[in-house]
């Protein structure tokens, strides 16, 4: 869960998805999370004191929060 959430957060913050990450890995890692959301579950993750670097580019943040809420059953 933490790996896939970190990957999603990083992709959102940088505006692209790394070519080094195979789509099959992303799909298999995300499957349990997606199943949980479809079943009505929710997830709440927080990162603190983050620093992302890529060459000369540095992105730091104090706190980032990802909250996912599953579908409500009808």
C-alpha positions as CSV (number, residue, x, y, z in Angstrom):
1,X,0.0,0.0,0.0
2,X,2.7,2.5,0.9
3,X,4.7,1.7,-2.2
4,X,1.8,2.3,-4.6
5,X,0.6,5.4,-2.7
6,X,4.1,6.9,-2.8
7,X,4.3,6.2,-6.5
8,X,1.0,7.9,-7.1
9,X,2.0,10.9,-5.0
10,X,5.4,11.2,-6.7
11,X,3.7,11.0,-10.2
12,X,1.2,13.8,-9.2
13,X,3.9,16.0,-7.8
14,X,6.3,15.6,-10.8
15,X,3.6,15.6,-13.5
16,X,4.8,12.3,-15.1
17,X,5.2,8.6,-14.5
18,X,8.6,7.0,-14.5
19,X,9.4,4.9,-17.5
20,X,11.3,2.5,-15.2
21,X,8.1,1.4,-13.5
22,X,6.4,-1.4,-15.4
23,X,2.7,-1.0,-15.9
24,X,2.2,-4.6,-14.8
25,X,3.9,-3.8,-11.4
26,X,1.7,-0.7,-11.0
27,X,-1.4,-2.7,-11.8
28,X,-0.5,-5.6,-9.5
29,X,0.5,-3.3,-6.6
30,X,-2.7,-1.2,-7.0
31,X,-5.1,-4.2,-7.3
32,X,-5.5,-4.8,-3.5
33,X,-6.1,-1.1,-2.9
34,X,-8.6,-0.8,-5.8
35,X,-10.4,-4.0,-4.5
36,X,-10.6,-2.4,-1.0
37,X,-12.0,0.9,-2.4
38,X,-14.6,-1.0,-4.5
39,X,-15.6,-2.8,-1.3
40,X,-16.2,0.5,0.5
41,X,-12.9,0.7,2.4
42,X,-10.8,3.8,2.8
43,X,-7.1,4.6,3.1
44,X,-5.4,7.5,4.8
45,X,-1.6,8.1,4.5
46,X,0.6,11.0,5.5
47,X,4.2,11.8,4.6
48,X,6.2,14.3,6.6
49,X,9.5,16.0,5.9
50,X,9.7,14.8,2.3
51,X,12.5,15.7,-0.1
52,X,12.5,14.6,-3.7
53,X,15.5,15.2,-5.9
54,X,16.2,14.7,-9.6
55,X,19.5,16.1,-10.7
56,X,19.4,19.8,-9.9
57,X,15.7,19.8,-9.1
58,X,14.7,19.6,-5.5
59,X,11.2,19.5,-4.2
60,X,10.6,19.5,-0.4
61,X,7.4,19.5,1.6
62,X,6.5,19.6,5.2
63,X,3.4,17.4,5.0
64,X,1.5,15.6,2.3
65,X,-1.7,13.7,2.9
66,X,-3.5,11.2,0.7
67,X,-7.0,10.2,1.6
68,X,-9.0,7.7,-0.5
69,X,-12.6,6.8,0.2
70,X,-14.2,3.8,-1.3
71,X,-17.5,3.6,-3.2
72,X,-20.7,3.4,-1.1
73,X,-22.7,0.3,-1.8
74,X,-26.2,0.9,-3.0
